């Protein structure tokens, strides 16, 4: 299962410089958040596949965290 930012009420894209992209713009995304390691990711996606903990930790620490500990 892919999660495409289920947090729009927090206004994350404006507060932290990110952008939520619709599925048809997957090729432009730098990160995709997944909850399931076996989830299919669109073939055109070339960015990092990470867990939601990467997002929360980046917000909590107020800077983008390295992705290596969060690879899903």
N, CA, C and O atoms as a CHARMM CRD file, in Angstrom:
* protein
*
  288
    1    1 UNK  N      0.83400  -1.18000   0.00000 PROA 1      0.00000
    2    1 UNK  CA     0.00000   0.00000   0.00000 PROA 1      0.00000
    3    1 UNK  C      0.88100   1.24600   0.00000 PROA 1      0.00000
    4    1 UNK  O      1.80700   1.35500   0.80400 PROA 1      0.00000
    5    2 UNK  N      0.60000   2.16500  -0.88100 PROA 2      0.00000
    6    2 UNK  CA     1.33200   3.42800  -0.94100 PROA 2      0.00000
    7    2 UNK  C      0.55500   4.50100  -0.20400 PROA 2      0.00000
    8    2 UNK  O     -0.67300   4.54500  -0.27300 PROA 2      0.00000
    9    3 UNK  N      1.24700   5.33900   0.48100 PROA 3      0.00000
   10    3 UNK  CA     0.60700   6.45900   1.16400 PROA 3      0.00000
   11    3 UNK  C      1.08700   7.73200   0.49900 PROA 3      0.00000
   12    3 UNK  O      2.28400   8.02300   0.48500 PROA 3      0.00000
   13    4 UNK  N      0.16500   8.48000  -0.04500 PROA 4      0.00000
   14    4 UNK  CA     0.51600   9.73500  -0.70200 PROA 4      0.00000
   15    4 UNK  C      0.13600  10.89300   0.21100 PROA 4      0.00000
   16    4 UNK  O     -0.87500  11.55800  -0.01900 PROA 4      0.00000
   17    5 UNK  N      0.92200  11.13400   1.22300 PROA 5      0.00000
   18    5 UNK  CA     0.69900  12.20100   2.19100 PROA 5      0.00000
   19    5 UNK  C     -0.76000  12.29900   2.61400 PROA 5      0.00000
   20    5 UNK  O     -1.55600  12.98900   1.97600 PROA 5      0.00000
   21    6 UNK  N     -1.09300  11.63100   3.65500 PROA 6      0.00000
   22    6 UNK  CA    -2.44500  11.67900   4.19200 PROA 6      0.00000
   23    6 UNK  C     -2.56600  12.76900   5.25800 PROA 6      0.00000
   24    6 UNK  O     -3.40000  12.66400   6.15700 PROA 6      0.00000
   25    7 UNK  N     -1.75500  13.79300   5.16400 PROA 7      0.00000
   26    7 UNK  CA    -1.70100  14.82200   6.19300 PROA 7      0.00000
   27    7 UNK  C     -1.96200  16.23400   5.66800 PROA 7      0.00000
   28    7 UNK  O     -1.32000  17.17200   6.14000 PROA 7      0.00000
   29    8 UNK  N     -2.86400  16.42500   4.72200 PROA 8      0.00000
   30    8 UNK  CA    -3.03400  17.76400   4.16200 PROA 8      0.00000
   31    8 UNK  C     -3.52200  18.78900   5.17400 PROA 8      0.00000
   32    8 UNK  O     -3.27400  19.98100   4.99500 PROA 8      0.00000
   33    9 UNK  N     -4.20600  18.36600   6.22700 PROA 9      0.00000
   34    9 UNK  CA    -4.70900  19.31500   7.21100 PROA 9      0.00000
   35    9 UNK  C     -3.59300  19.98800   7.99300 PROA 9      0.00000
   36    9 UNK  O     -3.79600  21.06000   8.56200 PROA 9      0.00000
   37   10 UNK  N     -2.42700  19.37600   8.02600 PROA 10     0.00000
   38   10 UNK  CA    -1.30000  19.98000   8.72100 PROA 10     0.00000
   39   10 UNK  C     -0.57800  21.00600   7.86100 PROA 10     0.00000
   40   10 UNK  O      0.33000  21.68800   8.33600 PROA 10     0.00000
   41   11 UNK  N     -0.97600  21.11800   6.59400 PROA 11     0.00000
   42   11 UNK  CA    -0.37300  22.08000   5.67500 PROA 11     0.00000
   43   11 UNK  C      1.13500  21.87100   5.56300 PROA 11     0.00000
   44   11 UNK  O      1.90200  22.83400   5.55800 PROA 11     0.00000
   45   12 UNK  N      1.54900  20.62800   5.47400 PROA 12     0.00000
   46   12 UNK  CA     2.96600  20.29400   5.43700 PROA 12     0.00000
   47   12 UNK  C      3.69000  20.89400   4.24600 PROA 12     0.00000
   48   12 UNK  O      4.84200  21.31200   4.36100 PROA 12     0.00000
   49   13 UNK  N      3.02300  20.93800   3.11100 PROA 13     0.00000
   50   13 UNK  CA     3.71700  21.42400   1.92400 PROA 13     0.00000
   51   13 UNK  C      4.10000  22.88900   2.05500 PROA 13     0.00000
   52   13 UNK  O      5.13100  23.29600   1.52100 PROA 13     0.00000
   53   14 UNK  N      3.31000  23.68500   2.74000 PROA 14     0.00000
   54   14 UNK  CA     3.65300  25.09600   2.92100 PROA 14     0.00000
   55   14 UNK  C      4.59800  25.30400   4.09300 PROA 14     0.00000
   56   14 UNK  O      5.48500  26.15500   4.02900 PROA 14     0.00000
   57   15 UNK  N      4.42300  24.54500   5.15000 PROA 15     0.00000
   58   15 UNK  CA     5.23900  24.72700   6.34800 PROA 15     0.00000
   59   15 UNK  C      6.66400  24.23000   6.18200 PROA 15     0.00000
   60   15 UNK  O      7.58900  24.79800   6.76300 PROA 15     0.00000
   61   16 UNK  N      6.85300  23.18500   5.40100 PROA 16     0.00000
   62   16 UNK  CA     8.16400  22.54600   5.33500 PROA 16     0.00000
   63   16 UNK  C      8.75400  22.49700   3.93200 PROA 16     0.00000
   64   16 UNK  O      9.75400  21.81200   3.71900 PROA 16     0.00000
   65   17 UNK  N      8.17700  23.19000   2.98700 PROA 17     0.00000
   66   17 UNK  CA     8.75900  23.29300   1.66200 PROA 17     0.00000
   67   17 UNK  C      8.52200  22.10500   0.75400 PROA 17     0.00000
   68   17 UNK  O      9.06200  22.06000  -0.35100 PROA 17     0.00000
   69   18 UNK  N      7.73300  21.15000   1.19000 PROA 18     0.00000
   70   18 UNK  CA     7.44400  19.98600   0.36300 PROA 18     0.00000
   71   18 UNK  C      6.22900  20.22900  -0.51400 PROA 18     0.00000
   72   18 UNK  O      5.57800  21.27000  -0.42100 PROA 18     0.00000
   73   19 UNK  N      5.93900  19.27900  -1.34700 PROA 19     0.00000
   74   19 UNK  CA     4.76800  19.36000  -2.20900 PROA 19     0.00000
   75   19 UNK  C      4.17100  17.97400  -2.32300 PROA 19     0.00000
   76   19 UNK  O      4.88700  16.99100  -2.51300 PROA 19     0.00000
   77   20 UNK  N      2.86800  17.90300  -2.20800 PROA 20     0.00000
   78   20 UNK  CA     2.16900  16.64900  -2.40900 PROA 20     0.00000
   79   20 UNK  C      1.83300  16.57100  -3.89100 PROA 20     0.00000
   80   20 UNK  O      1.16500  17.45500  -4.42700 PROA 20     0.00000
   81   21 UNK  N      2.29100  15.52600  -4.54700 PROA 21     0.00000
   82   21 UNK  CA     2.03000  15.41200  -5.97800 PROA 21     0.00000
   83   21 UNK  C      0.99800  14.32200  -6.22900 PROA 21     0.00000
   84   21 UNK  O      1.01200  13.28800  -5.56100 PROA 21     0.00000
   85   22 UNK  N      0.10300  14.54500  -7.18900 PROA 22     0.00000
   86   22 UNK  CA    -0.86900  13.51100  -7.53200 PROA 22     0.00000
   87   22 UNK  C     -0.17400  12.32800  -8.20800 PROA 22     0.00000
   88   22 UNK  O      0.95200  12.44700  -8.69100 PROA 22     0.00000
   89   23 UNK  N     -0.85000  11.21000  -8.23300 PROA 23     0.00000
   90   23 UNK  CA    -0.24500   9.98800  -8.75600 PROA 23     0.00000
   91   23 UNK  C      0.23900  10.13600 -10.19900 PROA 23     0.00000
   92   23 UNK  O      1.23600   9.51800 -10.57000 PROA 23     0.00000
   93   24 UNK  N     -0.43700  10.93400 -11.01500 PROA 24     0.00000
   94   24 UNK  CA    -0.00600  11.07700 -12.40700 PROA 24     0.00000
   95   24 UNK  C      1.30400  11.85800 -12.52800 PROA 24     0.00000
   96   24 UNK  O      1.89600  11.89200 -13.60700 PROA 24     0.00000
   97   25 UNK  N      1.76900  12.48700 -11.44100 PROA 25     0.00000
   98   25 UNK  CA     3.06000  13.19500 -11.44400 PROA 25     0.00000
   99   25 UNK  C      4.11100  12.44300 -10.63400 PROA 25     0.00000
  100   25 UNK  O      5.07500  13.04500 -10.16200 PROA 25     0.00000
  101   26 UNK  N      3.93700  11.14900 -10.47000 PROA 26     0.00000
  102   26 UNK  CA     4.84400  10.32500  -9.67300 PROA 26     0.00000
  103   26 UNK  C      6.29200  10.48500 -10.10600 PROA 26     0.00000
  104   26 UNK  O      7.18800  10.48100  -9.26200 PROA 26     0.00000
  105   27 UNK  N      6.53600  10.62200 -11.38400 PROA 27     0.00000
  106   27 UNK  CA     7.91000  10.72900 -11.88800 PROA 27     0.00000
  107   27 UNK  C      8.62500  11.96000 -11.33500 PROA 27     0.00000
  108   27 UNK  O      9.85600  11.98800 -11.30900 PROA 27     0.00000
  109   28 UNK  N      7.88600  12.97600 -10.89500 PROA 28     0.00000
  110   28 UNK  CA     8.48100  14.20200 -10.36500 PROA 28     0.00000
  111   28 UNK  C      8.77600  14.11800  -8.86900 PROA 28     0.00000
  112   28 UNK  O      9.49700  14.96400  -8.33900 PROA 28     0.00000
  113   29 UNK  N      8.24000  13.12500  -8.18700 PROA 29     0.00000
  114   29 UNK  CA     8.37700  13.03300  -6.72700 PROA 29     0.00000
  115   29 UNK  C      9.79600  12.63900  -6.33200 PROA 29     0.00000
  116   29 UNK  O     10.42200  11.80300  -6.98400 PROA 29     0.00000
  117   30 UNK  N     10.29400  13.24500  -5.26100 PROA 30     0.00000
  118   30 UNK  CA    11.62500  12.89400  -4.75900 PROA 30     0.00000
  119   30 UNK  C     11.54500  11.76100  -3.74500 PROA 30     0.00000
  120   30 UNK  O     12.51600  11.02800  -3.55900 PROA 30     0.00000
  121   31 UNK  N     10.40100  11.61000  -3.08800 PROA 31     0.00000
  122   31 UNK  CA    10.20800  10.57300  -2.08100 PROA 31     0.00000
  123   31 UNK  C      8.79600  10.01300  -2.20600 PROA 31     0.00000
  124   31 UNK  O      7.87400  10.71400  -2.62100 PROA 31     0.00000
  125   32 UNK  N      8.63900   8.76000  -1.84800 PROA 32     0.00000
  126   32 UNK  CA     7.32000   8.15600  -1.74200 PROA 32     0.00000
  127   32 UNK  C      7.27900   7.42900  -0.40800 PROA 32     0.00000
  128   32 UNK  O      8.21700   6.71800  -0.04600 PROA 32     0.00000
  129   33 UNK  N      6.19600   7.61100   0.31000 PROA 33     0.00000
  130   33 UNK  CA     6.05500   7.00800   1.63100 PROA 33     0.00000
  131   33 UNK  C      5.20500   5.75600   1.50300 PROA 33     0.00000
  132   33 UNK  O      4.09500   5.79600   0.97100 PROA 33     0.00000
  133   34 UNK  N      5.73500   4.64800   1.99300 PROA 34     0.00000
  134   34 UNK  CA     5.00000   3.38800   1.94000 PROA 34     0.00000
  135   34 UNK  C      4.85800   2.80400   3.33300 PROA 34     0.00000
  136   34 UNK  O      5.69600   3.01900   4.20900 PROA 34     0.00000
  137   35 UNK  N      3.77800   2.06200   3.51600 PROA 35     0.00000
  138   35 UNK  CA     3.56000   1.36700   4.78000 PROA 35     0.00000
  139   35 UNK  C      3.78000  -0.12400   4.62200 PROA 35     0.00000
  140   35 UNK  O      3.75400  -0.87200   5.59900 PROA 35     0.00000
  141   36 UNK  N      3.99500  -0.55000   3.39900 PROA 36     0.00000
  142   36 UNK  CA     4.12500  -1.97100   3.10000 PROA 36     0.00000
  143   36 UNK  C      5.30900  -2.17300   2.15300 PROA 36     0.00000
  144   36 UNK  O      5.30900  -1.66000   1.03400 PROA 36     0.00000
  145   37 UNK  N      6.30800  -2.91600   2.60300 PROA 37     0.00000
  146   37 UNK  CA     7.51000  -3.13100   1.78300 PROA 37     0.00000
  147   37 UNK  C      7.21400  -3.83700   0.46700 PROA 37     0.00000
  148   37 UNK  O      7.98100  -3.71700  -0.48900 PROA 37     0.00000
  149   38 UNK  N      6.10800  -4.57200   0.41200 PROA 38     0.00000
  150   38 UNK  CA     5.78500  -5.29700  -0.81400 PROA 38     0.00000
  151   38 UNK  C      4.86700  -4.49100  -1.73800 PROA 38     0.00000
  152   38 UNK  O      4.44500  -4.99300  -2.78000 PROA 38     0.00000
  153   39 UNK  N      4.55900  -3.26300  -1.36900 PROA 39     0.00000
  154   39 UNK  CA     3.68000  -2.43200  -2.19500 PROA 39     0.00000
  155   39 UNK  C      4.33400  -2.13700  -3.54000 PROA 39     0.00000
  156   39 UNK  O      5.53400  -1.87600  -3.62400 PROA 39     0.00000
  157   40 UNK  N      3.53000  -2.18500  -4.57300 PROA 40     0.00000
  158   40 UNK  CA     4.02900  -1.86600  -5.91200 PROA 40     0.00000
  159   40 UNK  C      4.23100  -0.35700  -6.02600 PROA 40     0.00000
  160   40 UNK  O      3.37200   0.42700  -5.62300 PROA 40     0.00000
  161   41 UNK  N      5.35600   0.03000  -6.57000 PROA 41     0.00000
  162   41 UNK  CA     5.66500   1.44200  -6.80000 PROA 41     0.00000
  163   41 UNK  C      5.65600   1.65600  -8.30500 PROA 41     0.00000
  164   41 UNK  O      6.21600   0.84300  -9.04000 PROA 41     0.00000
  165   42 UNK  N      5.03400   2.73500  -8.78400 PROA 42     0.00000
  166   42 UNK  CA     5.00000   2.98000 -10.22600 PROA 42     0.00000
  167   42 UNK  C      6.39800   2.95000 -10.84300 PROA 42     0.00000
  168   42 UNK  O      7.35300   3.46000 -10.25600 PROA 42     0.00000
  169   43 UNK  N      6.50900   2.36100 -12.00400 PROA 43     0.00000
  170   43 UNK  CA     7.80200   2.18300 -12.67300 PROA 43     0.00000
  171   43 UNK  C      8.50400   3.50600 -12.94700 PROA 43     0.00000
  172   43 UNK  O      9.73300   3.56200 -12.94700 PROA 43     0.00000
  173   44 UNK  N      7.74300   4.57100 -13.18000 PROA 44     0.00000
  174   44 UNK  CA     8.36000   5.86200 -13.50400 PROA 44     0.00000
  175   44 UNK  C      8.93700   6.56600 -12.27900 PROA 44     0.00000
  176   44 UNK  O      9.63600   7.56900 -12.42500 PROA 44     0.00000
  177   45 UNK  N      8.66200   6.07200 -11.08900 PROA 45     0.00000
  178   45 UNK  CA     9.17300   6.69300  -9.86700 PROA 45     0.00000
  179   45 UNK  C     10.65300   6.39200  -9.71600 PROA 45     0.00000
  180   45 UNK  O     11.05300   5.22800  -9.72700 PROA 45     0.00000
  181   46 UNK  N     11.47300   7.43100  -9.57600 PROA 46     0.00000
  182   46 UNK  CA    12.92800   7.26900  -9.48100 PROA 46     0.00000
  183   46 UNK  C     13.49300   7.76000  -8.15500 PROA 46     0.00000
  184   46 UNK  O     14.70800   7.72500  -7.95700 PROA 46     0.00000
  185   47 UNK  N     12.64200   8.21600  -7.24500 PROA 47     0.00000
  186   47 UNK  CA    13.11100   8.78300  -5.98400 PROA 47     0.00000
  187   47 UNK  C     13.32000   7.74700  -4.89600 PROA 47     0.00000
  188   47 UNK  O     13.47100   6.55700  -5.16900 PROA 47     0.00000
  189   48 UNK  N     13.32500   8.22200  -3.65500 PROA 48     0.00000
  190   48 UNK  CA    13.54200   7.37900  -2.48200 PROA 48     0.00000
  191   48 UNK  C     12.20700   6.84300  -1.97400 PROA 48     0.00000
  192   48 UNK  O     11.21300   7.56800  -1.91900 PROA 48     0.00000
  193   49 UNK  N     12.19700   5.58900  -1.61000 PROA 49     0.00000
  194   49 UNK  CA    11.01700   4.95500  -1.01100 PROA 49     0.00000
  195   49 UNK  C     11.30200   4.85800   0.48400 PROA 49     0.00000
  196   49 UNK  O     12.22700   4.15500   0.89100 PROA 49     0.00000
  197   50 UNK  N     10.51900   5.55600   1.30700 PROA 50     0.00000
  198   50 UNK  CA    10.80100   5.65500   2.73700 PROA 50     0.00000
  199   50 UNK  C      9.56300   5.35000   3.57600 PROA 50     0.00000
  200   50 UNK  O      8.44200   5.29900   3.07100 PROA 50     0.00000
  201   51 UNK  N      9.80200   5.14700   4.87500 PROA 51     0.00000
  202   51 UNK  CA     8.69900   4.95000   5.81200 PROA 51     0.00000
  203   51 UNK  C      8.19000   6.30900   6.28400 PROA 51     0.00000
  204   51 UNK  O      8.85500   7.33000   6.11100 PROA 51     0.00000
  205   52 UNK  N      7.01900   6.30400   6.87400 PROA 52     0.00000
  206   52 UNK  CA     6.43600   7.54900   7.37700 PROA 52     0.00000
  207   52 UNK  C      7.27600   8.13000   8.51400 PROA 52     0.00000
  208   52 UNK  O      7.19600   9.32800   8.78700 PROA 52     0.00000
  209   53 UNK  N      8.07000   7.31000   9.17100 PROA 53     0.00000
  210   53 UNK  CA     8.94100   7.82300  10.23800 PROA 53     0.00000
  211   53 UNK  C      9.92500   8.85900   9.71400 PROA 53     0.00000
  212   53 UNK  O     10.29300   9.78500  10.43700 PROA 53     0.00000
  213   54 UNK  N     10.35500   8.71300   8.46800 PROA 54     0.00000
  214   54 UNK  CA    11.24300   9.71100   7.86300 PROA 54     0.00000
  215   54 UNK  C     10.55100  11.07800   7.84100 PROA 54     0.00000
  216   54 UNK  O     11.15500  12.09400   8.18500 PROA 54     0.00000
  217   55 UNK  N      9.29500  11.08800   7.44000 PROA 55     0.00000
  218   55 UNK  CA     8.53500  12.33800   7.38900 PROA 55     0.00000
  219   55 UNK  C      8.38500  12.93800   8.78000 PROA 55     0.00000
  220   55 UNK  O      8.66700  14.11900   8.98200 PROA 55     0.00000
  221   56 UNK  N      7.94400  12.13200   9.73700 PROA 56     0.00000
  222   56 UNK  CA     7.73500  12.63700  11.09900 PROA 56     0.00000
  223   56 UNK  C      9.03900  13.12900  11.72600 PROA 56     0.00000
  224   56 UNK  O      9.06200  14.18200  12.36400 PROA 56     0.00000
  225   57 UNK  N     10.11000  12.38200  11.55100 PROA 57     0.00000
  226   57 UNK  CA    11.39000  12.80600  12.12900 PROA 57     0.00000
  227   57 UNK  C     11.90300  14.08500  11.47100 PROA 57     0.00000
  228   57 UNK  O     12.47300  14.94300  12.14500 PROA 57     0.00000
  229   58 UNK  N     11.70700  14.21400  10.17500 PROA 58     0.00000
  230   58 UNK  CA    12.11900  15.43700   9.47500 PROA 58     0.00000
  231   58 UNK  C     11.34100  16.64100   9.99200 PROA 58     0.00000
  232   58 UNK  O     11.90200  17.72400  10.15800 PROA 58     0.00000
  233   59 UNK  N     10.06000  16.45100  10.24300 PROA 59     0.00000
  234   59 UNK  CA     9.23600  17.53500  10.78500 PROA 59     0.00000
  235   59 UNK  C      9.66900  17.86000  12.21100 PROA 59     0.00000
  236   59 UNK  O      9.86100  19.02300  12.56500 PROA 59     0.00000
  237   60 UNK  N      9.82000  16.82000  13.01800 PROA 60     0.00000
  238   60 UNK  CA    10.17800  17.01900  14.42300 PROA 60     0.00000
  239   60 UNK  C     11.51800  17.74700  14.57100 PROA 60     0.00000
  240   60 UNK  O     11.66800  18.62100  15.42500 PROA 60     0.00000
  241   61 UNK  N     12.48100  17.37800  13.73500 PROA 61     0.00000
  242   61 UNK  CA    13.81900  17.97100  13.81400 PROA 61     0.00000
  243   61 UNK  C     13.96900  19.21900  12.93800 PROA 61     0.00000
  244   61 UNK  O     15.02000  19.86100  12.93500 PROA 61     0.00000
  245   62 UNK  N     12.91800  19.55100  12.20100 PROA 62     0.00000
  246   62 UNK  CA    12.84300  20.73700  11.35200 PROA 62     0.00000
  247   62 UNK  C     13.90500  20.79200  10.26800 PROA 62     0.00000
  248   62 UNK  O     14.36200  21.87000   9.88600 PROA 62     0.00000
  249   63 UNK  N     14.29400  19.62900   9.77600 PROA 63     0.00000
  250   63 UNK  CA    15.16100  19.55100   8.59700 PROA 63     0.00000
  251   63 UNK  C     15.05800  18.15200   8.00700 PROA 63     0.00000
  252   63 UNK  O     14.78000  17.18000   8.70900 PROA 63     0.00000
  253   64 UNK  N     15.28800  18.07400   6.70300 PROA 64     0.00000
  254   64 UNK  CA    15.18400  16.78900   6.03100 PROA 64     0.00000
  255   64 UNK  C     16.24800  15.84200   6.55600 PROA 64     0.00000
  256   64 UNK  O     17.43500  16.16700   6.58100 PROA 64     0.00000
  257   65 UNK  N     15.80400  14.66700   6.97200 PROA 65     0.00000
  258   65 UNK  CA    16.70500  13.66000   7.51100 PROA 65     0.00000
  259   65 UNK  C     17.26900  12.79600   6.39200 PROA 65     0.00000
  260   65 UNK  O     16.64700  12.67300   5.33700 PROA 65     0.00000
  261   66 UNK  N     18.44000  12.19500   6.60400 PROA 66     0.00000
  262   66 UNK  CA    18.96300  11.25500   5.61300 PROA 66     0.00000
  263   66 UNK  C     17.98700  10.08600   5.49000 PROA 66     0.00000
  264   66 UNK  O     17.34900   9.69400   6.46700 PROA 66     0.00000
  265   67 UNK  N     17.87900   9.54700   4.30800 PROA 67     0.00000
  266   67 UNK  CA    16.87300   8.50600   4.08800 PROA 67     0.00000
  267   67 UNK  C     17.34500   7.09700   4.43100 PROA 67     0.00000
  268   67 UNK  O     16.51500   6.20700   4.61700 PROA 67     0.00000
  269   68 UNK  N     18.63900   6.87300   4.51700 PROA 68     0.00000
  270   68 UNK  CA    19.13500   5.49900   4.69700 PROA 68     0.00000
  271   68 UNK  C     18.51400   4.75100   5.87800 PROA 68     0.00000
  272   68 UNK  O     18.24100   3.56000   5.73300 PROA 68     0.00000
  273   69 UNK  N     18.27200   5.37000   7.03700 PROA 69     0.00000
  274   69 UNK  CA    17.63800   4.61300   8.12300 PROA 69     0.00000
  275   69 UNK  C     16.14400   4.35500   7.90000 PROA 69     0.00000
  276   69 UNK  O     15.53300   3.59500   8.65200 PROA 69     0.00000
  277   70 UNK  N     15.55900   4.97100   6.88700 PROA 70     0.00000
  278   70 UNK  CA    14.11100   4.91800   6.68400 PROA 70     0.00000
  279   70 UNK  C     13.69900   4.22600   5.38700 PROA 70     0.00000
  280   70 UNK  O     12.52600   4.26100   5.01700 PROA 70     0.00000
  281   71 UNK  N     14.62600   3.61300   4.71000 PROA 71     0.00000
  282   71 UNK  CA    14.29800   2.95500   3.44200 PROA 71     0.00000
  283   71 UNK  C     13.30100   1.84000   3.70600 PROA 71     0.00000
  284   71 UNK  O     13.48600   1.02400   4.60900 PROA 71     0.00000
  285   72 UNK  N     12.23800   1.81400   2.90600 PROA 72     0.00000
  286   72 UNK  CA    11.23900   0.75700   3.09300 PROA 72     0.00000
  287   72 UNK  C     11.30400  -0.24500   1.96700 PROA 72     0.00000
  288   72 UNK  O     10.53800  -1.20800   1.95300 PROA 72     0.00000
